[in-house]
Amino acid sequence: MKKLGIVILFSLGTVSLYAQLAGTKWKSKINAGQILNVILDFGKDTCSIYNLADSTVIETMHYTQADSLLTLQKIDGQSDCDNATIGKYKYFIKGRMFYMILVSDNCDDRSSTIDNTKWAPWVIPAEVKVDEAVLKQYVGTYQPDEQHPFYITLEGGRLQIEGPNNMLPKSPLIAESDTKFFLRIAGVEMDFVKDAAGNIKLVSHEEKDYELKKVK
């Protein structure tokens, strides 16, 4: 696992919550040779980081928490950490986001990946049934630019999205409403927006919003 360059500005004076982590799940990105969308899943006393795309477990660790201190110790996984090395991280929850800051960790493979990282709560929305007549109007090609087209198709009553030039394999879009959809493989919500002239664009809500215009 390599370093993910995320810089987090924070003030301890604004931190108000060190919640119990057991039973919570969080999403972020790490660089493990390639950028991966991952989930950090806290059990009773163990936690796992797994690849959101295929549910492959990247690392399983024993953890403890006391106030704002989180300790991690490898049980099994892909990092070069040995099972005796304990990493210590300051953590806090601000708003809805979960942050981890390195205190000490002799395993560079772990610390370079998760130090200064920010995690969003992971919740899979309930799927609703949308009439196929509504879904058909969204079928087509969308793009932020000519080099990065996304293709929306309708298969078996569900929209599929594919972005060959964006390393996005064909993946289902989970309908939350007639216009809002959830791309589970990336943990991203998307909205289809139609203007007064009937033109449709796709807005992807990530760390910032990206607009993809329907071109055909």
C-alpha positions as CSV (number, residue, x, y, z in Angstrom):
1,M,0.0,0.0,0.0
2,K,1.3,3.4,-1.0
3,K,0.8,6.9,0.4
4,L,-2.5,8.6,-0.4
5,G,-1.8,12.3,-0.5
6,I,-4.8,13.7,1.4
7,V,-4.2,16.8,3.5
8,I,-6.7,17.5,6.2
9,L,-7.0,20.8,7.9
10,F,-8.5,20.5,11.4
11,S,-8.7,22.2,14.7
12,L,-9.0,20.2,17.9
13,G,-11.1,23.0,19.3
14,T,-13.9,22.1,16.9
15,V,-13.8,18.4,17.6
16,S,-16.7,17.4,19.7
17,L,-17.3,13.6,19.3
18,Y,-15.2,10.5,19.8
19,A,-18.0,8.0,19.0
20,Q,-17.9,4.2,19.6
21,L,-16.8,2.7,16.3
22,A,-18.1,-0.8,16.6
23,G,-20.8,-1.5,14.1
24,T,-19.9,1.5,11.8
25,K,-18.7,1.5,8.2
26,W,-16.8,4.2,6.4
27,K,-15.8,4.9,2.8
28,S,-12.7,6.5,1.4
29,K,-10.0,6.0,-1.3
30,I,-6.6,4.5,-0.8
31,N,-3.6,3.9,-3.1
32,A,-2.7,0.3,-3.2
33,G,-0.8,0.4,-6.5
34,Q,-4.0,1.9,-7.9
35,I,-6.6,4.2,-6.4
36,L,-9.3,2.1,-4.8
37,N,-12.6,2.9,-3.3
38,V,-12.6,1.1,0.0
39,I,-14.8,0.4,3.1
40,L,-13.5,0.4,6.6
41,D,-15.8,-1.9,8.6
42,F,-15.6,-1.9,12.4
43,G,-16.7,-5.0,14.2
44,K,-16.6,-5.5,18.0
45,D,-12.8,-5.6,18.3
46,T,-11.6,-6.1,14.7
47,C,-11.9,-4.0,11.6
48,S,-11.4,-4.7,7.9
49,I,-10.6,-2.6,4.9
50,Y,-12.0,-4.1,1.7
51,N,-12.2,-3.1,-1.9
52,L,-15.7,-1.7,-2.7
53,A,-15.6,-2.9,-6.3
54,D,-15.3,-6.7,-5.6
55,S,-15.4,-7.0,-1.7
56,T,-11.8,-8.3,-1.7
57,V,-10.4,-7.9,1.9
58,I,-7.2,-5.8,1.8
59,E,-6.4,-5.9,5.5
60,T,-8.0,-7.2,8.7
61,M,-6.8,-5.7,12.0
62,H,-7.5,-5.8,15.7
63,Y,-8.3,-2.4,17.1
64,T,-8.9,-0.7,20.4
65,Q,-10.1,2.8,21.1
66,A,-9.8,5.1,24.1
67,D,-11.1,8.6,23.9
68,S,-9.4,10.0,20.7
69,L,-6.8,7.2,20.4
70,L,-7.2,4.3,17.9
71,T,-4.7,1.4,17.9
72,L,-4.4,-1.0,15.0
73,Q,-2.6,-4.4,14.8
74,K,-2.6,-6.5,11.7
75,I,-4.3,-9.9,11.8
76,D,-4.1,-10.7,8.0
77,G,-3.8,-8.8,4.8
78,Q,-1.8,-7.4,1.9
79,S,0.4,-4.9,3.7
80,D,4.1,-5.5,4.7
81,C,3.2,-4.9,8.3
82,D,4.1,-7.7,10.7
83,N,1.5,-8.9,13.2
84,A,3.4,-7.5,16.3
85,T,3.6,-3.9,15.2
86,I,1.0,-1.6,16.7
87,G,-0.1,1.6,15.0
88,K,-1.5,4.5,17.0
89,Y,-3.8,7.1,15.4
90,K,-5.7,10.0,16.7
91,Y,-9.2,9.9,15.4
92,F,-12.2,12.2,15.5
93,I,-15.6,12.6,14.0
94,K,-16.5,16.1,12.8
95,G,-19.9,16.6,11.2
96,R,-20.5,13.3,9.4
97,M,-16.8,12.6,8.6
98,F,-14.3,10.3,10.3
99,Y,-10.6,11.4,10.4
100,M,-7.4,9.5,11.3
101,I,-4.1,11.2,12.1
102,L,-0.9,9.3,12.7
103,V,0.5,9.3,16.3
104,S,3.1,6.5,15.9
105,D,3.4,3.4,13.7
106,N,6.6,1.6,12.7
107,C,4.8,0.0,9.7
108,D,5.3,2.6,7.0
109,D,3.1,0.5,4.6
110,R,0.1,1.1,6.9
111,S,0.8,4.7,8.1
112,S,1.6,6.0,4.6
113,T,-1.8,4.8,3.5
114,I,-4.2,5.8,6.3
115,D,-2.4,8.8,7.9
116,N,-4.4,12.0,7.3
117,T,-7.4,10.3,5.7
118,K,-11.0,11.3,5.7
119,W,-13.9,8.8,5.6
120,A,-17.5,9.2,4.9
121,P,-20.3,7.1,6.5
122,W,-21.2,4.1,4.3
123,V,-24.9,3.6,3.8
124,I,-26.5,1.7,1.0
125,P,-29.8,3.3,0.1
126,A,-33.0,1.4,-0.3
127,E,-33.8,0.7,-3.9
128,V,-37.2,1.9,-5.4
129,K,-39.0,0.7,-8.5
130,V,-38.9,3.2,-11.4
131,D,-41.1,2.9,-14.5
132,E,-39.1,1.8,-17.5
133,A,-40.5,4.8,-19.5
134,V,-38.7,7.1,-17.1
135,L,-35.5,5.0,-17.2
136,K,-35.5,4.9,-21.1
137,Q,-35.1,8.7,-21.3
138,Y,-31.7,8.5,-19.4
139,V,-30.2,5.9,-21.9
140,G,-27.4,7.4,-23.9
141,T,-23.9,8.7,-23.9
142,Y,-22.7,11.3,-21.3
143,Q,-19.4,13.0,-21.1
144,P,-17.5,15.7,-19.2
145,D,-15.2,15.8,-22.3
146,E,-14.7,13.9,-25.5
147,Q,-12.0,11.7,-24.0
148,H,-14.1,10.4,-21.1
149,P,-17.5,9.1,-22.3
150,F,-19.9,7.3,-20.0
151,Y,-22.5,5.0,-21.5
152,I,-25.9,4.5,-19.8
153,T,-27.9,1.4,-20.9
154,L,-31.1,-0.2,-19.7
155,E,-30.9,-3.9,-19.0
156,G,-33.5,-6.0,-17.1
157,G,-35.4,-2.9,-15.8
158,R,-32.2,-1.4,-14.3
159,L,-29.9,1.3,-15.6
160,Q,-26.2,0.3,-16.1
161,I,-23.3,2.7,-16.4
162,E,-19.9,2.1,-18.0
163,G,-16.9,4.3,-18.4
164,P,-14.1,2.4,-20.4
165,N,-11.7,5.4,-20.3
166,N,-12.4,5.9,-16.5
167,M,-11.7,2.3,-15.4
168,L,-15.4,1.9,-14.6
169,P,-16.8,-1.5,-15.7
170,K,-20.4,-1.9,-16.5
171,S,-22.2,-1.4,-13.2
172,P,-25.8,-1.1,-12.0
173,L,-27.3,2.2,-10.8
174,I,-29.5,1.7,-7.8
175,A,-32.6,3.9,-8.1
176,E,-33.4,6.0,-5.0
177,S,-36.1,8.0,-6.8
178,D,-37.1,8.8,-10.4
179,T,-34.0,11.1,-10.7
180,K,-31.5,10.0,-8.0
181,F,-29.3,6.9,-8.4
182,F,-26.5,5.3,-6.4
183,L,-23.4,3.8,-8.0
184,R,-22.4,1.2,-5.4
185,I,-19.0,0.3,-6.9
186,A,-17.8,3.9,-6.2
187,G,-20.2,4.8,-3.3
188,V,-21.4,7.8,-5.3
189,E,-24.8,9.3,-5.7
190,M,-25.9,10.6,-9.1
191,D,-28.7,12.8,-10.3
192,F,-30.3,13.1,-13.7
193,V,-31.3,16.7,-14.2
194,K,-33.5,17.9,-17.1
195,D,-33.7,21.6,-18.0
196,A,-36.8,23.4,-19.4
197,A,-35.8,22.5,-23.0
198,G,-35.7,18.8,-22.1
199,N,-31.9,18.5,-22.2
200,I,-30.5,16.0,-19.7
201,K,-27.3,16.0,-17.7
202,L,-25.9,13.6,-15.1
203,V,-24.5,15.1,-12.0
204,S,-22.1,12.9,-10.0
205,H,-21.8,13.9,-6.3
206,E,-18.2,13.2,-5.2
207,E,-15.9,15.4,-3.2
208,K,-17.2,18.0,-5.6
209,D,-20.0,17.8,-8.2
210,Y,-19.1,16.7,-11.7
211,E,-21.5,17.4,-14.6
212,L,-21.8,15.1,-17.6
213,K,-23.8,16.3,-20.5
214,K,-25.9,13.8,-22.5
215,V,-24.5,14.0,-26.1
216,K,-26.5,11.3,-27.7
